[in-house]
Amino acid sequence: MRDRTIGMLLANNRWTILLTILVFLIGMSGFENRLPRLGQLTLVANSLLFLGVVGATDRRTWLRTVMAVPVAVWFVLVVLSEVRPGPQVNVLMVTTGAVLLFGCMIIGFRQLFAPVHAEYERLASGVFSYLLMAVIWGLIYWRIEAVSPGSFNLPDTVGDNTRGVFMYFSMITMTTVGYGEISPAADLPRMLTGLQAVAGTMFVAIFIGRSVSRLA
């Protein structure tokens, strides 16, 4: 009976739990070079996130089947990274992770229009998708700067932890705050930041409109 109660609790709060994991991952992105075992903990959290999103997806949708394939590949790569670590495995993990993050965002967005047992789960899925969108844009900026240094004007105090910095930059760009200490310095980042600001604003408008219509 206790196991069944716990199972029901997890099933009824899937998106709230997934949102908690995502918030943890975002918060830890600024400490990747300070905590020795943070990399392994982040890997576990990412794996739980991917597996949880697939589990939260309606079985009748094609997205569940499509997402199951890269999730299986992800777990194989996790094992390979421990058994035979190397640059090729890292590249494959980054690529697979990017595909999974995008798929998770799409599934979370679809949940806004799907039937749920409680409206707070719809709210959690919306916030999940919004934050995940910021994470994806932040990772894109991070890779652009890694491939083409100088694409962004960065403060002198940034150091080596540029991933956490670009997560922050993505957040303030999508919320159109724009404090100004980080700014795009090349054409591609300028175009992407503009698109992100528009996409973030549109998402909030759709999210609020959908939430209000459900409560009306």
NUKEVEX-587851 format. One record per residue: residue in one letter; x, y, z of N, C-alpha, C in turn. Coordinates in pm, whole numbers. Example, Ala and Ser with C-alpha at 12.3 -4.5 7.8 and 13.67 -1.06 7.14 Angstrom:
<recs>
REC   zavex      n_u      n_v      n_w     ca_u     ca_v     ca_w      c_u      c_v      c_w
REC       A     1319     -569      780     1230     -450      780     1320     -330      780
REC       S     1285     -225      708     1367     -106      714     1290        3      787
</recs>
This chain:
<recs>
REC   zavex      n_u      n_v      n_w     ca_u     ca_v     ca_w      c_u      c_v      c_w
REC       M       82     -121        0        0        0        0       86      126        0
REC       R      193      123       80      282      239       86      349      265      -47
REC       D      397      156     -113      460      172     -244      361      227     -346
REC       R      237      183     -337      135      231     -431      107      379     -408
REC       T      105      420     -280       83      561     -248      195      648     -301
REC       I      318      602     -284      434      677     -335      429      685     -486
REC       G      392      573     -550      381      572     -696      278      670     -747
REC       M      164      675     -680       59      769     -719      104      914     -697
REC       L      176      936     -588      226     1071     -559      323     1118     -667
REC       L      411     1028     -709      506     1063     -815      434     1084     -948
REC       A      337      999     -978      264     1009    -1105      182     1137    -1113
REC       N      127     1180    -1000       41     1298     -998      119     1429     -990
REC       N      249     1418     -966      332     1539     -954      456     1531    -1043
REC       R      439     1470    -1159      555     1447    -1246      621     1577    -1290
REC       W      540     1671    -1339      599     1793    -1392      655     1883    -1283
REC       T      596     1875    -1165      651     1950    -1051      788     1895    -1014
REC       I      802     1763    -1015      931     1700     -984     1033     1732    -1092
REC       L      991     1725    -1219     1081     1756    -1330     1126     1901    -1324
REC       L     1035     1991    -1287     1071     2132    -1273     1173     2150    -1163
REC       T     1159     2077    -1054     1256     2085     -944     1394     2039     -989
REC       I     1400     1931    -1065     1528     1882    -1117     1591     1984    -1209
REC       L     1510     2046    -1295     1563     2145    -1389     1616     2268    -1315
REC       V     1543     2313    -1215     1590     2428    -1136     1722     2395    -1068
REC       F     1735     2272    -1020     1861     2228     -959     1975     2234    -1060
REC       L     1951     2184    -1182     2055     2185    -1285     2096     2328    -1322
REC       I     1999     2417    -1332     2030     2556    -1364     2111     2620    -1252
REC       G     2071     2594    -1129     2143     2651    -1015     2285     2600    -1004
REC       M     2307     2475    -1039     2440     2416    -1029     2533     2455    -1144
REC       S     2478     2513    -1251     2561     2548    -1367     2665     2653    -1332
REC       G     2645     2728    -1226     2743     2829    -1187     2852     2778    -1096
REC       F     2847     2649    -1058     2944     2594     -963     3019     2474    -1020
REC       E     3020     2461    -1152     3077     2341    -1214     3226     2326    -1187
REC       N     3298     2436    -1166     3443     2429    -1142     3479     2437     -995
REC       R     3379     2442     -907     3406     2460     -764     3380     2334     -683
REC       L     3287     2253     -726     3255     2130     -654     3310     2010     -730
REC       P     3391     1925     -665     3460     1817     -737     3369     1714     -801
REC       R     3260     1677     -736     3172     1572     -786     3045     1626     -850
REC       L     3046     1754     -882     2926     1813     -939     2896     1756    -1078
REC       G     3002     1722    -1155     2982     1668    -1288     2903     1538    -1285
REC       Q     2936     1449    -1194     2864     1322    -1183     2720     1344    -1136
REC       L     2703     1437    -1042     2569     1467     -992     2482     1527    -1102
REC       T     2541     1615    -1182     2469     1675    -1294     2431     1570    -1398
REC       L     2520     1475    -1420     2492     1367    -1516     2374     1283    -1469
REC       V     2370     1252    -1341     2258     1176    -1285     2128     1256    -1297
REC       A     2134     1385    -1264     2014     1469    -1271     1963     1480    -1414
REC       N     2053     1495    -1510     2013     1499    -1651     1947     1369    -1693
REC       S     2003     1258    -1650     1946     1127    -1685     1806     1111    -1627
REC       L     1787     1154    -1502     1654     1149    -1440     1556     1240    -1512
REC       L     1606     1356    -1556     1521     1450    -1627     1471     1390    -1759
REC       F     1563     1336    -1837     1525     1278    -1967     1428     1160    -1948
REC       L     1461     1073    -1854     1377      956    -1830     1240      999    -1776
REC       G     1239     1100    -1691     1113     1147    -1635     1021     1209    -1738
REC       V     1078     1284    -1832      996     1347    -1936      932     1241    -2025
REC       V     1009     1139    -2059      952     1030    -2139      840      961    -2062
REC       G      861      940    -1933      758      878    -1851      633      964    -1836
REC       A      651     1097    -1842      538     1188    -1828      463     1210    -1958
REC       T      518     1160    -2067      455     1178    -2198      341     1078    -2217
REC       D      234     1126    -2274      118     1039    -2300      160      923    -2391
REC       R      124      802    -2352      163      683    -2429      102      680    -2568
REC       R       -6      753    -2588      -74      752    -2718       -9      844    -2819
REC       T       90      923    -2780      153     1017    -2871      279      956    -2932
REC       W      311     1003    -3052      431      955    -3120      558     1009    -3056
REC       L      546     1119    -2979      665     1177    -2916      729     1083    -2816
REC       R      647     1004    -2749      701      910    -2650      793      809    -2716
REC       T      751      756    -2830      834      659    -2903      959      724    -2958
REC       V      942      846    -3014     1056      917    -3071     1160      950    -2964
REC       M     1114      996    -2849     1206     1034    -2741     1273      914    -2676
REC       A     1209      799    -2681     1266      680    -2617     1398      640    -2683
REC       V     1412      667    -2813     1534      627    -2885     1655      707    -2837
REC       P     1654      842    -2840     1771      915    -2791     1796      896    -2641
REC       V     1690      869    -2563     1711      841    -2420     1791      713    -2402
REC       A     1758      610    -2481     1834      484    -2476     1979      507    -2517
REC       V     1998      588    -2623     2134      621    -2667     2210      695    -2558
REC       W     2140      786    -2490     2201      864    -2383     2256      772    -2272
REC       F     2177      675    -2230     2221      587    -2122     2337      497    -2167
REC       V     2338      459    -2293     2452      383    -2346     2578      469    -2342
REC       L     2565      596    -2381     2680      686    -2380     2728      715    -2238
REC       V     2636      721    -2143     2674      741    -2003     2762      626    -1956
REC       V     2724      506    -1991     2803      389    -1953     2939      393    -2022
REC       L     2940      428    -2152     3066      436    -2226     3157      544    -2169
REC       S     3099      654    -2122     3182      762    -2067     3254      718    -1940
REC       E     3198      619    -1871     3262      568    -1751     3361      456    -1784
REC       V     3327      376    -1885     3412      261    -1920     3525      302    -2013
REC       R     3490      375    -2121     3590      417    -2220     3572      566    -2250
REC       P     3613      652    -2159     3598      797    -2181     3687      845    -2294
REC       G     3638      945    -2367     3715     1000    -2479     3641     1116    -2542
REC       P     3708     1192    -2628     3644     1309    -2691     3525     1274    -2780
REC       Q     3532     1160    -2848     3421     1121    -2935     3295     1092    -2854
REC       V     3312     1026    -2740     3197      998    -2654     3139     1128    -2601
REC       N     3225     1223    -2565     3179     1352    -2514     3099     1428    -2620
REC       V     3147     1425    -2744     3076     1493    -2852     2939     1429    -2874
REC       L     2935     1296    -2872     2808     1226    -2890     2711     1255    -2775
REC       M     2764     1267    -2654     2679     1296    -2539     2622     1437    -2548
REC       V     2705     1532    -2591     2658     1670    -2605     2549     1678    -2712
REC       T     2572     1608    -2825     2474     1609    -2934     2343     1544    -2892
REC       T     2354     1427    -2829     2234     1356    -2784     2161     1437    -2677
REC       G     2237     1497    -2586     2176     1579    -2483     2101     1697    -2540
REC       A     2158     1760    -2644     2091     1874    -2708     1959     1831    -2771
REC       V     1960     1715    -2839     1836     1663    -2899     1731     1635    -2792
REC       L     1775     1577    -2681     1682     1544    -2573     1626     1669    -2506
REC       L     1709     1770    -2487     1661     1894    -2426     1555     1960    -2513
REC       F     1579     1960    -2644     1480     2018    -2735     1350     1938    -2731
REC       G     1362     1806    -2731     1243     1722    -2724     1168     1742    -2594
REC       C     1240     1757    -2483     1176     1782    -2353     1100     1914    -2355
REC       M     1157     2015    -2419     1089     2144    -2427      959     2132    -2507
REC       I      962     2060    -2618      842     2042    -2701      734     1967    -2624
REC       I      774     1863    -2552      677     1785    -2475      615     1870    -2365
REC       G      699     1949    -2296      646     2036    -2192      550     2140    -2247
REC       F      581     2192    -2366      493     2290    -2428      360     2226    -2468
REC       R      365     2105    -2521      242     2035    -2559      153     2008    -2438
REC       Q      217     1995    -2321      140     1966    -2201       46     2080    -2164
REC       L       75     2200    -2212      -13     2314    -2187     -152     2292    -2247
REC       F     -159     2211    -2353     -284     2189    -2424     -341     2049    -2401
REC       A     -276     1972    -2315     -320     1835    -2287     -400     1831    -2157
REC       P     -487     1733    -2141     -562     1721    -2016     -471     1680    -1900
REC       V     -489     1743    -1786     -411     1713    -1666     -506     1695    -1549
REC       H     -459     1626    -1445     -545     1601    -1330     -554     1722    -1238
REC       A     -456     1815    -1249     -456     1935    -1166     -391     2049    -1243
REC       E     -442     2168    -1226     -391     2283    -1300     -250     2321    -1260
REC       Y     -210     2288    -1135      -73     2322    -1096       29     2240    -1174
REC       E      -11     2122    -1224       78     2044    -1309       94     2111    -1445
REC       R      -13     2170    -1495       -3     2245    -1621       88     2367    -1603
REC       L       74     2433    -1489      160     2547    -1459      306     2504    -1450
REC       A      330     2391    -1384      466     2339    -1371      526     2305    -1507
REC       S      446     2245    -1596      497     2211    -1729      528     2336    -1810
REC       G      448     2441    -1793      474     2566    -1864      603     2633    -1817
REC       V      621     2639    -1685      744     2697    -1631      864     2611    -1670
REC       F      845     2480    -1670      951     2387    -1712      996     2417    -1855
REC       S      901     2431    -1945      933     2458    -2085     1002     2593    -2101
REC       Y      954     2691    -2027     1010     2826    -2036     1156     2828    -1990
REC       L     1183     2764    -1877     1320     2759    -1826     1409     2674    -1917
REC       L     1353     2566    -1970     1431     2480    -2058     1467     2553    -2187
REC       M     1376     2638    -2235     1407     2719    -2352     1528     2809    -2323
REC       A     1531     2867    -2204     1644     2952    -2166     1773     2870    -2158
REC       V     1764     2748    -2107     1882     2660    -2098     1936     2629    -2237
REC       I     1847     2596    -2330     1890     2561    -2466     1959     2680    -2533
REC       W     1901     2799    -2522     1963     2917    -2581     2098     2945    -2515
REC       G     2105     2927    -2382     2231     2948    -2312     2341     2855    -2360
REC       L     2305     2729    -2383     2403     2632    -2434     2447     2668    -2576
REC       I     2355     2720    -2656     2390     2764    -2792     2490     2879    -2786
REC       Y     2464     2977    -2700     2558     3090    -2685     2694     3042    -2636
REC       W     2691     2950    -2544     2815     2894    -2487     2900     2828    -2595
REC       R     2837     2751    -2683     2911     2683    -2788     2960     2782    -2895
REC       I     2880     2885    -2922     2924     2987    -3019     3051     3055    -2969
REC       E     3052     3091    -2841     3170     3157    -2785     3290     3063    -2783
REC       A     3265     2932    -2760     3374     2835    -2758     3435     2817    -2897
REC       V     3350     2815    -3000     3397     2795    -3137     3457     2924    -3193
REC       S     3395     3037    -3160     3440     3166    -3212     3456     3265    -3097
REC       P     3570     3261    -3027     3592     3351    -2913     3580     3498    -2955
REC       G     3518     3577    -2870     3498     3717    -2900     3363     3746    -2960
REC       S     3278     3642    -2973     3144     3664    -3027     3056     3742    -2930
REC       F     3097     3744    -2802     3023     3817    -2699     3120     3907    -2622
REC       N     3070     4020    -2580     3145     4107    -2490     3122     4060    -2348
REC       L     3226     4003    -2287     3213     3944    -2155     3292     4026    -2052
REC       P     3247     4029    -1928     3323     4098    -1823     3456     4029    -1798
REC       D     3553     4103    -1748     3685     4047    -1721     3683     3946    -1608
REC       T     3580     3949    -1526     3573     3861    -1409     3508     3726    -1439
REC       V     3479     3697    -1566     3408     3573    -1600     3489     3450    -1565
REC       G     3614     3446    -1604     3696     3329    -1578     3664     3214    -1672
REC       D     3676     3090    -1620     3655     2972    -1703     3511     2923    -1704
REC       N     3430     2969    -1610     3293     2918    -1601     3199     2994    -1693
REC       T     3221     2981    -1824     3140     3056    -1919     3001     2996    -1938
REC       R     2984     2867    -1911     2852     2807    -1928     2751     2869    -1833
REC       G     2790     2884    -1707     2701     2947    -1611     2671     3091    -1647
REC       V     2770     3160    -1703     2752     3300    -1743     2651     3310    -1856
REC       F     2658     3218    -1952     2565     3223    -2065     2425     3176    -2026
REC       M     2414     3092    -1922     2282     3060    -1868     2218     3188    -1814
REC       Y     2296     3264    -1741     2248     3390    -1686     2211     3488    -1798
REC       F     2298     3498    -1898     2272     3588    -2010     2144     3548    -2085
REC       S     2125     3417    -2100     2004     3369    -2167     1879     3406    -2089
REC       M     1887     3394    -1955     1772     3428    -1871     1733     3575    -1886
REC       I     1832     3664    -1877     1799     3807    -1882     1761     3850    -2023
REC       T     1807     3775    -2124     1767     3806    -2262     1622     3766    -2285
REC       M     1585     3647    -2239     1451     3599    -2264     1346     3677    -2186
REC       T     1385     3728    -2071     1293     3810    -1992     1303     3957    -2031
REC       T     1385     3989    -2132     1406     4124    -2185     1453     4222    -2077
REC       V     1526     4171    -1977     1582     4259    -1874     1706     4330    -1930
REC       G     1805     4251    -1975     1922     4306    -2041     1998     4407    -1958
REC       Y     2072     4361    -1857     2148     4453    -1772     2262     4521    -1846
REC       G     2318     4456    -1947     2417     4521    -2031     2561     4480    -2007
REC       E     2589     4402    -1899     2729     4364    -1874     2777     4258    -1972
REC       I     2684     4187    -2037     2716     4091    -2143     2634     4130    -2264
REC       S     2700     4132    -2380     2628     4171    -2502     2688     4098    -2621
REC       P     2607     4071    -2724     2659     4006    -2846     2748     4101    -2923
REC       A     2856     4047    -2979     2952     4129    -3053     2964     4088    -3199
REC       A     2888     3988    -3242     2893     3941    -3381     2750     3931    -3434
REC       D     2739     3916    -3565     2608     3917    -3629     2521     3801    -3586
REC       L     2577     3680    -3582     2497     3562    -3546     2443     3572    -3404
REC       P     2525     3604    -3303     2469     3619    -3168     2364     3729    -3158
REC       R     2383     3839    -3232     2283     3946    -3230     2148     3896    -3283
REC       M     2153     3821    -3391     2029     3768    -3449     1963     3670    -3353
REC       L     2043     3583    -3291     1988     3482    -3201     1928     3544    -3076
REC       T     1994     3646    -3020     1940     3710    -2901     1808     3780    -2932
REC       G     1799     3840    -3051     1673     3901    -3091     1561     3799    -3103
REC       L     1593     3685    -3165     1494     3578    -3179     1452     3523    -3043
REC       Q     1549     3511    -2952     1516     3459    -2820     1422     3553    -2745
REC       A     1449     3683    -2754     1362     3780    -2686     1220     3771    -2739
REC       V     1206     3759    -2871     1072     3747    -2932     1005     3617    -2890
REC       A     1081     3505    -2897     1025     3374    -2862      984     3371    -2715
REC       G     1066     3428    -2627     1033     3431    -2486      906     3510    -2457
REC       T      892     3624    -2523      772     3706    -2505      647     3635    -2556
REC       M      659     3570    -2673      545     3498    -2729      505     3381    -2639
REC       F      604     3312    -2584      574     3198    -2498      497     3243    -2374
REC       V      540     3353    -2313      470     3404    -2195      326     3442    -2230
REC       A      308     3504    -2346      173     3544    -2388       84     3421    -2407
REC       I      137     3317    -2473       60     3194    -2494       32     3126    -2360
REC       F      131     3122    -2276      118     3056    -2146       10     3123    -2060
REC       I       15     3256    -2053      -84     3330    -1973     -223     3314    -2034
REC       G     -231     3326    -2167     -360     3312    -2233     -420     3175    -2210
REC       R     -338     3072    -2219     -387     2936    -2198     -431     2916    -2053
REC       S     -353     2967    -1958     -386     2951    -1817     -516     3022    -1782
REC       V     -533     3144    -1835     -653     3220    -1807     -777     3153    -1866
REC       S     -762     3100    -1989     -876     3034    -2054     -918     2908    -1980
REC       R     -822     2840    -1918     -856     2717    -1844     -927     2750    -1712
REC       L     -894     2865    -1654     -954     2903    -1527    -1087     2974    -1545
REC       A    -1114     3023    -1667    -1237     3099    -1691    -1360     3008    -1688
</recs>
